[in-house]
Amino acid sequence: MNELVFLLEEPSARAMLEGLLPKIIPQDTFVRYLVFEGKQELKKLSKGCYQKISGSRAIGKLLTPDNIRSDSFRNLVTGIRKISTLYF
């Protein structure tokens, strides 16, 4: 079994990837997410009520890997595809 590890800055990135990755990588790939809290200042400013995980979780399932209008999204998908073809 192959394993793909993501080092992420926030839980919402994990939620988005959980919806997107099944469309990009082989089904037998085990995915591990190491989530770090990189938004401490934002949480302080918003008194801890800033949470965008639900939006990311919802949009992750709707993202289409072949829709490459956004440079950053295209780079994300291209990078994931390269890693999965190089190592799997």
Stockholm file with secondary structure:
# STOCKHOLM 1.0

chainA/1-88         MNELVFLLEEPSARAMLEGLLPKIIPQDTFVRYLVFEGKQELKKLSKGCYQKISGSRAIGKLLTPDNIRSDSFRNLVTGIRKISTLYF
#=GR chainA/1-88 SS CEEEEEEESSHHHHHHHHHHGGGTSCTTEEEEEEECCCCHHHHHHTTTCCCCHHHHHHHHHHCCTTCCCSHHHHHHHHHHHHHHHHHC
#=GC SS_cons        CEEEEEEESSHHHHHHHHHHGGGTSCTTEEEEEEECCCCHHHHHHTTTCCCCHHHHHHHHHHCCTTCCCSHHHHHHHHHHHHHHHHHC
//
